[in-house]
């Protein structure tokens, strides 16, 4: 017995098509929601453009970091690579970050922070690593890196004005000279460097320092290996002194930094214990150690 008393199947009953309700476009509520829709569409489009620009910055910054890792004391190519890296970083500031700054002009930068954050952190990592390599051979007081304010001062831009404007040739020359000449003042704008993003990007440099520590040992440069390990320890000491328990991303990076410090310390420990033995082996990976080398087994 069917549960309904009529005994029929209501699912097979034809459904009546509801007629579309015509909206009154003159209604102020409808007009307000139309404006909201247009505003959200513009925001999403700007967000996607910034994401694409940030992706280009990330890719180029990674390539610059790989270029900096190709520095080898045996090839004497440090100055050439540093100059190329400096030019490519300057191009990123003048082209890519300028485009992002134009998109963020007269906007709330914190609403689009997630769009450009990966690119900015990767750029800070490449920029500070390049500065470290430029200043590692100098005196101790010259080895400091640029802070976020110094990086902010570099990302100042001036709006380009159209100097060559089309003029109507039919207008007499006397009338043109009679008009007062008004000089347009170029507008200035900047790319906002968030101090939090700078701290997060700077923490990623420790991973590159750890790689440099290991690579320098492979090339037989034990002095650079030990000096880089000391720099890593100073970075880690400074970051663990920050009392930011709720900054989840920062503590995740500090955990990764601790692993990099441990790897570098392990390498330097082997250098100290076994002397120059590790460097001799690292310089000739394709050769087996001779029988005269004491491996520590008895």
C-alpha positions, 0 to 999 in steps of 0.5 A: 500500500502506498503511504499517501492516500491518493495512491498516485506517484507524485514524482511523475507529476509535471512540474510547472515552470516558474516564470522569471521575475523581471528585476527593476533596474531602477531599484536602488537595492539592485543598483547597489548590488550591481556595483558590489558585483563590479567592484568584486570583479575588479578586485579578483582581476587585480588579484590574478594580475598580481599573482601572475607578476608574483609568480614571475618574480619567484621564478626569476629570484630562484634562478638568481639564487641558482646563479649565485650558487655557481660561484666557485673559488677555483674558477675565480668567477665571483665578481662576474656572477655577482655583477650579473645577479645585481643587474637581474635583481635591479631589473626585477625592481624596476620592471616587475615590482613597479608593475605590482606597485601600479596595481596596488596604488590607491589600494589596501595592500593588506588585502592583496598581501597573499597575492605577492607574498611568495614573490616578495619573500623569494626576492628578499632571499635572493637580494640578501644572499647576494649582499652577503656574498658581496660583503663576506670578504670585507671587514666585520662592520661591513658585513651587515645586510640591508634592513627593510627600510633600505629595501623600501628606499630602493622601491620608490617610483615616479609616474611616467608622463606623456611628454609627446602629445599630439597637437592640432596643426590647424591651430595658429602658432600665435594661439598656441603661444598665448596659452599658459604652459602648465608643467605636470608634476610627476606623481610618486608611488612606492611598493610597500615592503611589509616588515613581516614579509622581510623577516620571513624572507630573511629567514630563508637565507639560512637554507642558502647559507647551509648549501654554501657551507657544504659546497665550500667544503666540497671545493676544499675551502674550509675557511668559508665553510667555518665562517658560514657556519658562524653566520648561521649560528648568529641568524638562529640566535637572533630568530629564537630570541623573537617572542612570537609564539602565535606566528605559526609561519615564523616558527615553521621557518625557525624549525627549518632554520634549526635543521640547517644549522645542525647540518652545517655544524655537523659538517664543521665538526667533521672538518675540525675532528678529521682536519683537512681530510674531508676537504681533500676528499671533497675536492676529488669526488671521482678519486678514491682516497689513497691507502695512506689516508687514515680513515679512523678505522683500526 
